[in-house]
């Protein structure tokens, strides 16, 4: 999936307290990470468009620390 042309991953944190009856708690906050370059299906060598890992993307020429929150 793409959002604005960028790959992303979404992390939601849940706790399943009980199976019978099913009781699930969803944390109010989650985490969304984006790649730093727009996804191009034909470019398999550009890790900055395929990966959302911040420790890799911080080396991208497109990386903007102000937008990254750090």
Phi and psi in degrees as a GROMACS rama.xvg file:
@    title "Ramachandran Plot"
@    xaxis  label "Phi"
@    yaxis  label "Psi"
@TYPE xy
-123.63  150.376  UNK-2
-130.998  110.749  UNK-3
65.1376  22.9963  UNK-4
90.0133  -0.903613  UNK-5
-109.68  141.738  UNK-6
-72.8482  151.509  UNK-7
-150.971  162.339  UNK-8
-131.705  146.574  UNK-9
-121.031  127.416  UNK-10
-117.225  121.395  UNK-11
-115.288  138.488  UNK-12
-106.989  124.429  UNK-13
-132.055  155.607  UNK-14
-126.208  126.853  UNK-15
-96.4575  108.696  UNK-16
-83.2273  -34.8304  UNK-17
-151.638  146.571  UNK-18
-93.2367  -31.1044  UNK-19
-132.787  100.017  UNK-20
-76.6398  154.417  UNK-21
-63.5412  121.338  UNK-22
-127.162  115.777  UNK-23
-125.656  133.199  UNK-24
-111.233  128.742  UNK-25
-108.506  125.326  UNK-26
-67.023  144.228  UNK-27
-66.4217  -29.1448  UNK-28
-109.348  148.952  UNK-29
-134.093  -162.748  UNK-30
-141.33  134.66  UNK-31
-126.729  128.665  UNK-32
-119.878  144.366  UNK-33
-122.674  153.846  UNK-34
-72.7852  163.898  UNK-35
-96.616  -10.4004  UNK-36
-129.183  147.894  UNK-37
-61.5805  145.497  UNK-38
-70.3897  133.022  UNK-39
-130.03  110.917  UNK-40
-57.8324  -32.3587  UNK-41
-83.7443  -12.0222  UNK-42
-101.523  87.9566  UNK-43
-81.4476  -12.2208  UNK-44
-89.821  -8.78104  UNK-45
-90.0337  93.9234  UNK-46
-66.7978  -22.3255  UNK-47
-73.4699  -16.0699  UNK-48
-100.072  -14.5932  UNK-49
-103.287  -25.3228  UNK-50
-110.843  147.487  UNK-51
-108.98  5.85053  UNK-52
-69.3846  119.88  UNK-53
-62.9872  -33.0198  UNK-54
-69.4724  -19.463  UNK-55
-92.297  -46.2728  UNK-56
-66.7986  -19.9458  UNK-57
-66.6789  -13.4596  UNK-58
-94.8863  -1.39874  UNK-59
-70.5378  142.465  UNK-60
-61.2939  -22.6659  UNK-61
-88.2195  -3.02169  UNK-62
-66.6508  134.286  UNK-63
-126.344  107.212  UNK-64
-63.6782  -27.1215  UNK-65
-65.921  -39.7798  UNK-66
-74.5502  -27.7622  UNK-67
-79.8878  -8.37229  UNK-68
83.9337  19.8778  UNK-69
